[in-house]
Amino acid sequence: MQLRQRSSSSVPVFTQPLHPVLQRILAVRGVASDEQLQLPLAGLLPPATLKGLDDAVALLLMMRTKRVLIVADYDADGATSCALAMVGLRQLGFAHADYLVPNRFEFGYGLTPPIVELARAKNPDVLITVDNGIASHAGIALARQYGIEVVVTDHHLPAATLPAASAIVNPNQPGCGFASKALAGVGVVFYLLLGLRKALREGGEFSDTKPEPNLASLLDLVALGTVADVVPLDDNNRCLVKHGLALIRQRRCRPGITALLEVGGRDPARCVASDLGFAAGPRLNAAGRLDDMSLGIECLLTDDPLQAATMAQQLDALNRDRKLIEQEMQDSALQQLETLTLSDEEHASLCLYDSSWHQGVIGLLASRLKDRLHCPVLVFADAGVDADGEPLVKGSARSIAGIHMRDLLDSVATHNPGLLDKFGGHAMAAGLTLAKKHFDVFAAAIDAEVRRNVDPGVLQRETWHDGELPGECLTLPFAEQLRLLMPWGQQFPEPLFLGDFTIRNQRVLAERHLKLSVTTGAAVIDAIAFQQAPLLQADARRVRLLYKLDVNEYRGERAPQLVVEHLEYL
């Protein structure tokens, strides 16, 4: 692992006083002004630049009294997108809005022909896809054949041709001038609602006796979906997340979000982006991974805190089951790795399959292995048979910075016609389906594409850090300020520090985590290294730690704590 320190030549100019360390951290992430720091809602990118928005708005305004059916995806982004669309459309006067979310094990992803047949039973006048649809050519064609209009809202990368939808709103479609290509599906839906409200305002819909809805009050859903989908947190996404987090901390959010945080052991009043990513998001995702995402959507939709708490408990139970399944799959995968030679010379990627693996958890396993091996990882599970009775496998792919997974799959499909049954996704994550008999051929093909298209240096692990943190900053007030300073996340990383410490004592927690008490100068602070069960050598008193500064809360007491990413003896 190569350690590199972030640096910047820019000098930030803030009117409010900030500790020099905080100014340095912000500067290297491109934040150098009050507006970038404060992220006012007025600074959001204008909806008018989103291609297809006007067409979608015009069509939907004609459907306000008709039957609107939202077709959702079964992950956290899809669930929050669905809940946002349901609540927002109702606030804007759509009297007959309903939703349908496919079960991943029965119907797979997107607006497929079988989903259109299922949707048709509800007799909709228009379908709105959320977090899907850009690759649903056959399903959209069938819906239009039945006389059903289709509005696609999506953020995934399109293929060479677009489906014949009535309107498409996707910042990544060709010709779209929207400056941020990083919107999550839930962000696209929020912009659609902004466009609808603007058109209604200009049409004289609102008055003193009928005020326009405050769509900013729905940013809690946008924040959860954006963080859970791990999209890049550019300025626009950070603005959406920041204001959504403010609603959550003020307890002005959906009861379901509060319940998901509380069941995950997080205090909503102190919620930060990582709480959405590691507590609320996984519990919401558990419904789609193991059962039916309708439970997660209903948890987000209910206005009753007691109902929300009950559903959050059910989602928590599913998440515990998911953890057990994932651990078993991870153990199995590590056994497979022991039989492989994973040198740089032999493998530029990794494909694994096991007939016992759970289709709903393969994405998590791929992510864990990607982090462990620092290369593109694709994990496969059985996925039934095709129309000819041919066994299929479904894969979930995760990539590393510098290797665009969706483009990689597109290149494999181009060089190997007929190899992939279907695929889709974006830079860091994608999904695909292929015939089981083609697994070995595909594994060789994807590895060849990585070698052909990727600079070998990309496969060398680099870790960027923010330098040393002075002992004066190892305090609770500074740790609190650091947590709340910005929404940290994908491509806007939480600060990571490097420092030398002396160990005072150590112990193992839950047989898996190493708990330390360390000193540097006069500062004494606790540290924890997750998944680092063995005790350090008894004579190793000095260590170099790569760590994040966080706040630990235990039995009502709050204290600063180092969360160790890597340690080595000095």
C-alpha positions as CSV (number, residue, x, y, z in Angstrom):
1,M,0.0,0.0,0.0
2,Q,1.3,3.4,-1.0
3,L,0.5,6.3,1.3
4,R,0.1,9.7,-0.3
5,Q,-0.8,13.0,1.4
6,R,-3.4,15.2,-0.1
7,S,-2.2,18.7,-0.9
8,S,-3.6,21.9,-2.4
9,S,-2.1,25.2,-3.6
10,S,-5.4,27.0,-3.2
11,V,-6.0,29.3,-0.3
12,P,-9.5,29.1,1.0
13,V,-11.3,32.4,1.9
14,F,-14.0,32.0,4.6
15,T,-15.7,34.8,6.5
16,Q,-16.4,32.5,9.4
17,P,-13.4,31.5,11.6
18,L,-12.2,27.9,11.0
19,H,-9.3,26.0,12.5
20,P,-6.4,25.9,10.1
21,V,-6.6,22.1,10.0
22,L,-10.2,22.3,8.9
23,Q,-9.3,24.9,6.2
24,R,-6.6,22.6,4.9
25,I,-8.9,19.6,4.8
26,L,-11.5,21.6,2.8
27,A,-9.0,23.2,0.5
28,V,-7.7,19.9,-0.8
29,R,-11.3,18.8,-1.5
30,G,-11.9,21.9,-3.6
31,V,-13.9,23.9,-1.0
32,A,-12.5,27.4,-0.9
33,S,-15.5,29.8,-0.4
34,D,-18.4,30.4,2.0
35,E,-20.9,29.3,-0.6
36,Q,-19.2,25.9,-1.1
37,L,-19.0,25.6,2.7
38,Q,-22.6,26.6,3.5
39,L,-24.2,25.0,0.4
40,P,-27.3,27.1,0.2
41,L,-30.4,25.5,-1.5
42,A,-30.4,28.6,-3.8
43,G,-27.1,27.3,-5.2
44,L,-28.7,24.0,-6.6
45,L,-28.3,23.5,-10.3
46,P,-31.4,24.8,-12.2
47,P,-33.9,22.1,-13.2
48,A,-34.3,23.7,-16.7
49,T,-30.9,22.3,-17.8
50,L,-32.1,18.7,-17.2
51,K,-32.9,17.2,-20.7
52,G,-36.4,15.7,-21.0
53,L,-37.7,17.5,-17.9
54,D,-40.1,19.8,-19.8
55,D,-41.5,16.8,-21.8
56,A,-42.0,14.8,-18.6
57,V,-43.7,17.7,-16.8
58,A,-46.0,18.5,-19.7
59,L,-47.1,14.9,-20.0
60,L,-47.6,14.4,-16.2
61,L,-49.6,17.6,-15.8
62,M,-52.1,16.1,-18.2
63,M,-52.2,13.0,-15.9
64,R,-53.0,14.7,-12.6
65,T,-56.6,13.3,-12.5
66,K,-55.6,9.9,-14.1
67,R,-53.9,6.8,-12.8
68,V,-50.2,7.1,-12.2
69,L,-48.1,4.0,-11.4
70,I,-44.6,4.3,-10.1
71,V,-42.3,1.4,-11.0
72,A,-39.4,1.3,-8.5
73,D,-36.1,-0.5,-8.1
74,Y,-35.5,-2.8,-5.1
75,D,-32.6,-1.0,-3.5
76,A,-32.4,2.0,-1.1
77,D,-32.2,4.5,-3.9
78,G,-35.2,2.9,-5.6
79,A,-37.2,2.8,-2.3
80,T,-36.4,6.4,-1.4
81,S,-37.1,7.4,-5.1
82,C,-40.5,5.7,-4.9
83,A,-41.5,7.2,-1.5
84,L,-40.4,10.6,-2.7
85,A,-42.4,10.4,-5.9
86,M,-45.5,9.1,-4.0
87,V,-45.4,11.9,-1.3
88,G,-44.4,14.6,-3.8
89,L,-47.0,13.8,-6.4
90,R,-49.7,13.7,-3.8
91,Q,-48.7,17.1,-2.5
92,L,-48.8,18.4,-6.1
93,G,-52.4,17.3,-6.6
94,F,-52.0,13.8,-8.2
95,A,-55.0,12.1,-6.8
96,H,-54.4,8.5,-8.1
97,A,-50.7,7.7,-7.5
98,D,-49.7,4.1,-6.7
99,Y,-46.5,2.1,-6.9
100,L,-45.2,-1.3,-7.9
101,V,-41.8,-2.7,-7.0
102,P,-40.5,-5.9,-8.6
103,N,-39.3,-8.8,-6.5
104,R,-35.8,-9.3,-7.6
105,F,-36.1,-13.1,-7.4
106,E,-39.2,-13.3,-9.5
107,F,-38.9,-10.4,-12.0
108,G,-35.3,-9.1,-11.9
109,Y,-34.4,-5.5,-12.5
110,G,-36.2,-2.8,-14.4
111,L,-39.4,-2.4,-16.4
112,T,-39.4,-5.8,-18.0
113,P,-42.3,-7.2,-20.1
114,P,-43.5,-9.4,-17.1
115,I,-43.5,-6.3,-14.9
116,V,-45.5,-4.4,-17.6
117,E,-48.1,-7.3,-17.6
118,L,-48.2,-7.0,-13.8
119,A,-48.6,-3.3,-13.9
120,R,-51.3,-3.5,-16.6
121,A,-53.6,-5.2,-14.0
122,K,-53.7,-1.9,-12.2
123,N,-54.9,-0.1,-15.4
124,P,-52.5,2.8,-15.3
125,D,-52.5,5.7,-17.7
126,V,-48.9,6.4,-17.2
127,L,-45.9,4.6,-15.7
128,I,-43.1,6.5,-14.0
129,T,-39.9,4.5,-13.6
130,V,-37.7,5.6,-10.7
131,D,-34.0,4.5,-10.5
132,N,-34.5,2.3,-13.6
133,G,-35.9,2.3,-17.1
134,I,-33.0,3.6,-19.2
135,A,-32.3,0.0,-20.4
136,S,-35.9,-1.2,-20.5
137,H,-36.4,-1.2,-24.2
138,A,-38.7,-4.3,-24.5
139,G,-40.8,-3.4,-21.4
140,I,-41.3,0.2,-22.5
141,A,-42.2,-0.9,-26.1
142,L,-44.8,-3.3,-24.7
143,A,-46.3,-0.6,-22.4
144,R,-46.6,1.8,-25.3
145,Q,-48.2,-1.0,-27.3
146,Y,-50.9,-1.2,-24.6
147,G,-51.4,2.5,-24.8
148,I,-49.7,3.3,-21.5
149,E,-47.4,6.3,-21.5
150,V,-44.0,5.9,-19.9
151,V,-41.8,8.5,-18.2
152,V,-38.3,7.3,-17.4
153,T,-36.5,8.8,-14.5
154,D,-33.1,7.2,-14.1
155,H,-29.4,8.0,-13.5
156,H,-27.7,4.8,-14.9
157,L,-25.7,5.0,-18.1
158,P,-27.7,4.4,-21.3
159,A,-26.8,2.0,-24.1
160,A,-26.2,3.1,-27.6
161,T,-29.9,3.6,-28.2
162,L,-32.5,4.9,-25.8
163,P,-35.9,3.2,-25.2
164,A,-39.0,4.6,-26.9
165,A,-40.4,6.2,-23.7
166,S,-42.8,9.2,-23.8
167,A,-40.2,11.2,-21.9
168,I,-36.7,10.4,-20.4
169,V,-35.2,12.4,-17.5
170,N,-31.6,11.2,-16.9
171,P,-28.6,13.5,-16.6
172,N,-26.4,10.8,-18.2
173,Q,-28.4,10.6,-21.5
174,P,-26.7,12.0,-24.6
175,G,-27.1,15.7,-25.0
176,C,-28.1,16.5,-21.5
177,G,-26.5,19.8,-20.3
178,F,-27.1,19.2,-16.6
179,A,-23.8,20.0,-15.0
180,S,-23.9,17.2,-12.4
181,K,-23.8,13.6,-13.8
182,A,-23.7,12.2,-10.3
183,L,-27.4,12.6,-9.3
184,A,-28.8,9.4,-7.7
185,G,-32.2,8.2,-8.8
186,V,-33.8,9.9,-5.9
187,G,-32.1,13.2,-7.0
188,V,-33.6,12.9,-10.5
189,V,-37.1,12.4,-8.9
190,F,-36.6,15.5,-6.8
191,Y,-35.8,17.6,-9.8
192,L,-38.9,16.2,-11.6
193,L,-41.0,17.4,-8.6
194,L,-39.3,20.8,-8.8
195,G,-40.2,21.0,-12.5
196,L,-43.8,20.1,-11.8
197,R,-44.1,22.6,-9.0
198,K,-42.7,25.4,-11.2
199,A,-45.1,24.6,-14.0
200,L,-48.1,24.6,-11.6
201,R,-46.9,27.9,-10.1
202,E,-46.6,29.5,-13.5
203,G,-50.1,28.2,-14.3
204,G,-51.6,30.0,-11.3
205,E,-52.2,26.8,-9.3
206,F,-51.1,28.3,-5.9
207,S,-52.5,31.2,-3.9
208,D,-52.7,32.5,-0.4
209,T,-55.4,30.0,0.4
210,K,-53.6,27.2,-1.5
211,P,-49.9,27.6,-0.8
212,E,-47.4,25.7,-2.8
213,P,-45.8,22.6,-1.2
214,N,-42.4,23.0,0.4
215,L,-40.5,20.3,-1.5
216,A,-37.4,21.0,0.6
217,S,-39.2,19.3,3.4
218,L,-38.6,16.0,1.4
219,L,-34.9,16.3,1.3
220,D,-34.5,13.7,4.1
221,L,-35.5,11.1,1.5
222,V,-33.1,12.5,-1.0
223,A,-30.3,12.5,1.5
224,L,-30.9,8.8,2.4
225,G,-31.1,7.6,-1.1
226,T,-28.1,9.6,-2.3
227,V,-25.8,8.4,0.5
228,A,-27.0,4.8,0.3
229,D,-26.4,4.6,-3.4
230,V,-22.8,5.7,-2.9
231,V,-22.9,8.3,-5.8
232,P,-20.1,10.9,-5.9
233,L,-20.8,13.8,-3.6
234,D,-20.2,16.7,-5.8
235,D,-21.3,20.2,-4.8
236,N,-24.9,19.6,-5.9
237,N,-25.3,16.3,-4.2
238,R,-23.6,17.6,-1.0
239,C,-26.1,20.4,-1.0
240,L,-29.0,18.0,-1.2
241,V,-27.5,15.7,1.5
242,K,-26.6,18.6,3.8
243,H,-30.2,20.0,3.9
244,G,-31.7,16.5,4.2
245,L,-29.4,15.8,7.2
246,A,-30.5,19.1,8.8
247,L,-34.2,17.9,8.6
248,I,-33.2,14.6,10.3
249,R,-31.3,16.2,13.1
250,Q,-34.3,18.6,13.7
251,R,-36.6,15.6,13.8
252,R,-38.6,17.0,10.9
253,C,-38.0,13.9,8.7
254,R,-40.1,10.9,7.8
255,P,-40.9,8.8,10.8
256,G,-39.5,5.8,9.0
257,I,-36.0,7.4,8.7
258,T,-36.0,8.2,12.4
259,A,-37.0,4.6,13.2
260,L,-34.3,3.1,10.9
261,L,-31.7,5.2,12.6
262,E,-32.8,4.4,16.1
263,V,-33.1,0.7,15.4
264,G,-29.5,0.9,14.1
265,G,-28.3,2.5,17.4
266,R,-27.9,6.0,15.9
267,D,-29.2,9.3,17.4
268,P,-31.2,11.2,14.8
269,A,-30.3,14.5,16.5
270,R,-26.6,13.9,15.7
271,C,-27.1,12.2,12.3
272,V,-24.3,12.4,9.8
273,A,-24.0,11.0,6.3
274,S,-22.2,7.8,7.5
275,D,-25.2,7.0,9.8
276,L,-27.4,6.9,6.7
277,G,-24.8,4.8,4.9
278,F,-24.1,2.3,7.6
279,A,-27.3,2.2,9.7
280,A,-30.4,3.3,7.9
281,G,-29.4,2.3,4.3
282,P,-28.4,-1.3,5.0
283,R,-31.6,-2.0,6.9
284,L,-33.7,-0.5,4.1
285,N,-31.7,-2.5,1.6
286,A,-32.2,-5.7,3.5
287,A,-35.9,-5.8,2.4
288,G,-35.0,-5.9,-1.3
289,R,-32.0,-8.3,-0.8
290,L,-33.9,-11.0,1.1
291,D,-37.6,-10.3,0.8
292,D,-39.8,-7.6,-0.8
293,M,-38.8,-3.9,-0.9
294,S,-42.5,-3.0,-0.4
295,L,-41.8,-3.3,3.4
296,G,-39.1,-0.7,3.1
297,I,-41.2,1.7,1.0
298,E,-44.1,1.4,3.4
299,C,-41.7,2.2,6.3
300,L,-40.7,5.4,4.5
301,L,-44.3,6.3,3.5
302,T,-46.1,5.9,6.8
303,D,-46.8,9.0,8.9
304,D,-47.4,6.9,12.0
305,P,-44.3,6.7,14.2
306,L,-45.5,3.5,15.9
307,Q,-46.0,1.8,12.5
308,A,-42.7,3.0,11.3
309,A,-41.0,1.6,14.5
310,T,-42.7,-1.8,13.9
311,M,-41.6,-1.9,10.3
312,A,-38.1,-0.8,11.2
313,Q,-37.8,-3.7,13.6
314,Q,-38.8,-6.1,10.8
315,L,-36.2,-4.5,8.6
316,D,-33.6,-4.8,11.3
317,A,-34.4,-8.5,11.7
318,L,-33.9,-9.0,7.9
319,N,-30.7,-7.1,8.2
320,R,-29.4,-9.5,10.9
321,D,-30.3,-12.4,8.6
322,R,-28.5,-10.7,5.8
323,K,-25.3,-10.3,7.9
324,L,-25.3,-14.0,8.7
325,I,-25.8,-15.0,5.1
326,E,-23.1,-12.5,4.0
327,Q,-20.6,-13.9,6.6
328,E,-21.1,-17.4,5.3
329,M,-20.7,-16.3,1.7
330,Q,-17.5,-14.4,2.6
331,D,-16.0,-17.4,4.4
332,S,-16.8,-19.5,1.3
333,A,-15.3,-16.9,-1.0
334,L,-12.1,-16.8,1.0
335,Q,-11.8,-20.5,0.8
336,Q,-12.0,-20.2,-3.0
337,L,-9.4,-17.5,-2.9
338,E,-7.0,-19.9,-1.2
339,T,-7.1,-22.1,-4.3
340,L,-6.3,-19.2,-6.6
341,T,-3.0,-17.4,-7.4
342,L,-4.0,-13.8,-7.1
343,S,-0.7,-12.2,-8.2
344,D,-0.8,-9.1,-10.3
345,E,0.7,-11.1,-13.2
346,E,-2.1,-13.7,-13.2
347,H,-5.2,-11.7,-12.3
348,A,-6.4,-8.2,-13.1
349,S,-9.9,-9.0,-12.0
350,L,-11.8,-11.6,-10.1
351,C,-14.9,-13.6,-10.9
352,L,-16.4,-16.0,-8.3
353,Y,-19.5,-18.2,-8.4
354,D,-21.0,-20.6,-6.0
355,S,-24.4,-22.4,-6.4
356,S,-25.2,-21.8,-2.7
357,W,-24.7,-18.1,-2.7
358,H,-27.7,-15.8,-2.2
359,Q,-28.6,-13.6,-5.2
360,G,-29.6,-10.7,-3.0
361,V,-26.2,-10.5,-1.2
362,I,-23.7,-11.0,-4.0
363,G,-23.3,-7.2,-4.4
364,L,-22.2,-6.8,-0.8
365,L,-19.7,-9.7,-1.2
366,A,-18.3,-8.2,-4.4
367,S,-17.8,-4.9,-2.5
368,R,-16.0,-6.6,0.4
369,L,-13.7,-8.5,-1.9
370,K,-13.0,-5.4,-4.1
371,D,-11.9,-3.5,-1.0
372,R,-9.7,-6.5,0.1
373,L,-8.0,-7.1,-3.3
374,H,-8.1,-3.7,-5.0
375,C,-9.3,-4.9,-8.4
376,P,-12.7,-5.3,-10.2
377,V,-14.7,-8.1,-8.6
378,L,-17.7,-9.8,-10.0
379,V,-19.7,-12.3,-7.9
380,F,-22.3,-14.6,-9.3
381,A,-25.2,-16.7,-8.1
382,D,-27.8,-18.9,-9.8
383,A,-30.6,-17.0,-11.5
384,G,-33.0,-19.7,-12.8
385,V,-33.2,-20.6,-16.5
386,D,-34.0,-18.7,-19.8
387,A,-36.8,-19.4,-22.2
388,D,-34.9,-22.4,-23.6
389,G,-34.3,-23.9,-20.2
390,E,-30.6,-22.8,-20.2
391,P,-29.3,-22.2,-16.6
392,L,-28.4,-18.6,-15.9
393,V,-26.2,-16.9,-13.4
394,K,-26.6,-13.3,-12.2
395,G,-23.6,-11.2,-11.4
396,S,-23.0,-8.2,-9.3
397,A,-19.8,-6.2,-10.2
398,R,-17.9,-3.7,-8.1
399,S,-14.9,-1.7,-9.4
400,I,-12.1,0.6,-8.2
401,A,-11.3,4.2,-9.0
402,G,-10.0,4.4,-12.6
403,I,-11.8,1.4,-14.0
404,H,-15.3,2.1,-15.3
405,M,-17.3,-1.1,-14.8
406,R,-20.2,-0.4,-17.1
407,D,-17.9,0.6,-19.9
408,L,-15.8,-2.5,-19.2
409,L,-18.9,-4.8,-19.6
410,D,-19.9,-2.9,-22.7
411,S,-16.4,-3.6,-24.2
412,V,-16.7,-7.3,-23.3
413,A,-20.1,-7.5,-25.0
414,T,-18.8,-5.8,-28.1
415,H,-15.8,-8.2,-28.4
416,N,-17.8,-11.2,-27.5
417,P,-21.3,-11.1,-29.2
418,G,-23.9,-13.2,-27.5
419,L,-21.8,-13.7,-24.3
420,L,-23.9,-11.5,-22.1
421,D,-27.6,-11.9,-21.8
422,K,-28.0,-8.3,-20.3
423,F,-26.0,-5.8,-18.3
424,G,-26.2,-2.3,-17.0
425,G,-24.9,0.1,-14.3
426,H,-22.4,2.8,-13.8
427,A,-18.7,3.4,-13.1
428,M,-18.3,1.7,-9.7
429,A,-21.1,-0.9,-9.8
430,A,-23.0,-2.9,-12.4
431,G,-25.2,-6.0,-12.8
432,L,-25.2,-8.6,-15.5
433,T,-26.7,-12.0,-16.5
434,L,-25.2,-14.7,-18.6
435,A,-25.6,-18.4,-19.3
436,K,-24.0,-20.5,-16.6
437,K,-22.0,-22.5,-19.2
438,H,-20.3,-19.2,-20.3
439,F,-19.0,-18.3,-16.9
440,D,-15.4,-19.4,-17.5
441,V,-15.3,-17.7,-20.9
442,F,-16.7,-14.5,-19.4
443,A,-14.1,-14.6,-16.5
444,A,-11.3,-14.8,-19.0
445,A,-12.9,-12.1,-21.2
446,I,-13.3,-9.5,-18.5
447,D,-9.8,-10.1,-17.3
448,A,-8.5,-9.6,-20.8
449,E,-10.5,-6.3,-21.1
450,V,-9.0,-5.0,-17.9
451,R,-5.5,-5.7,-19.2
452,R,-6.2,-4.2,-22.6
453,N,-7.9,-1.0,-21.3
454,V,-6.4,-0.2,-17.9
455,D,-3.0,1.2,-16.9
456,P,-1.4,-1.4,-14.5
457,G,-0.7,1.4,-12.1
458,V,-4.4,1.7,-11.4
459,L,-4.3,-1.7,-9.8
460,Q,-1.7,-0.6,-7.3
461,R,-3.4,0.3,-4.1
462,E,-2.9,4.0,-3.1
463,T,-4.2,5.5,0.1
464,W,-4.6,9.2,0.4
465,H,-4.5,10.8,3.8
466,D,-4.6,14.3,5.3
467,G,-1.3,14.3,7.1
468,E,-0.8,14.5,10.9
469,L,-3.4,15.8,13.3
470,P,-2.0,17.9,16.1
471,G,-2.5,16.6,19.6
472,E,-4.6,19.7,20.4
473,C,-7.2,18.5,17.9
474,L,-7.7,15.1,19.5
475,T,-10.6,16.4,21.5
476,L,-14.4,16.0,21.6
477,P,-15.2,19.5,20.3
478,F,-12.9,19.1,17.3
479,A,-14.2,15.6,16.6
480,E,-17.8,16.9,16.7
481,Q,-16.9,19.8,14.4
482,L,-15.2,17.5,12.0
483,R,-18.2,15.1,11.8
484,L,-20.7,18.0,11.1
485,L,-18.5,20.1,8.9
486,M,-19.6,18.6,5.6
487,P,-21.5,15.6,4.3
488,W,-18.5,13.2,3.6
489,G,-18.9,10.4,1.1
490,Q,-18.0,9.0,-2.3
491,Q,-15.3,11.2,-4.0
492,F,-15.5,13.6,-1.1
493,P,-13.8,11.5,1.5
494,E,-14.0,11.8,5.2
495,P,-10.6,13.0,6.5
496,L,-8.0,10.3,7.1
497,F,-5.0,11.1,9.3
498,L,-1.6,9.5,9.8
499,G,0.2,9.6,13.2
500,D,2.6,7.8,15.5
501,F,1.3,6.7,18.9
502,T,2.4,4.8,22.0
503,I,0.1,2.0,23.2
504,R,-1.0,2.2,26.9
505,N,-3.2,-0.9,26.9
506,Q,-5.2,-3.1,24.5
507,R,-8.0,-5.7,24.5
508,V,-10.2,-7.6,22.1
509,L,-13.9,-6.7,21.8
510,A,-16.5,-9.3,20.6
511,E,-13.6,-11.6,19.6
512,R,-13.2,-9.5,16.4
513,H,-12.2,-5.9,17.2
514,L,-9.0,-4.5,18.8
515,K,-9.6,-1.8,21.3
516,L,-6.6,0.4,22.2
517,S,-5.7,3.3,24.5
518,V,-2.9,5.4,22.9
519,T,-1.0,8.5,23.6
520,T,0.8,11.1,21.5
521,G,2.5,13.9,23.4
522,A,0.1,14.8,26.3
523,A,-3.0,13.6,24.5
524,V,-4.5,10.2,25.6
525,I,-7.3,8.8,23.4
526,D,-9.1,5.5,22.7
527,A,-8.8,3.8,19.3
528,I,-10.6,0.9,17.7
529,A,-9.4,-1.3,14.8
530,F,-12.4,-3.2,13.5
531,Q,-11.8,-6.8,12.3
532,Q,-8.3,-6.8,13.9
533,A,-8.9,-9.4,16.6
534,P,-5.4,-10.6,17.4
535,L,-3.6,-8.6,20.1
536,L,-0.5,-6.6,19.0
537,Q,2.9,-8.0,20.0
538,A,3.5,-7.4,23.7
539,D,6.8,-5.6,23.0
540,A,5.3,-3.4,20.2
541,R,4.6,-0.2,22.2
542,R,5.0,2.2,19.3
543,V,2.6,2.1,16.2
544,R,1.9,4.2,13.2
545,L,-1.9,4.5,12.7
546,L,-3.9,5.5,9.7
547,Y,-7.2,6.7,11.2
548,K,-10.4,8.7,11.2
549,L,-11.3,10.9,14.1
550,D,-14.8,10.1,15.3
551,V,-17.1,10.3,18.3
552,N,-17.8,7.3,20.4
553,E,-21.0,7.2,22.5
554,Y,-21.3,4.6,25.2
555,R,-23.8,4.6,28.1
556,G,-24.6,8.2,27.5
557,E,-20.9,9.3,27.6
558,R,-19.3,10.8,24.5
559,A,-15.6,10.9,23.8
560,P,-13.3,11.2,20.8
561,Q,-12.1,8.0,19.3
562,L,-9.7,7.0,16.5
563,V,-11.2,4.6,14.0
564,V,-8.1,2.7,12.7
565,E,-7.9,1.9,9.0
566,H,-4.4,0.5,9.1
567,L,-1.6,0.0,11.7
568,E,2.0,-1.0,11.6
569,Y,4.8,-1.4,14.2
570,L,7.5,1.2,14.6
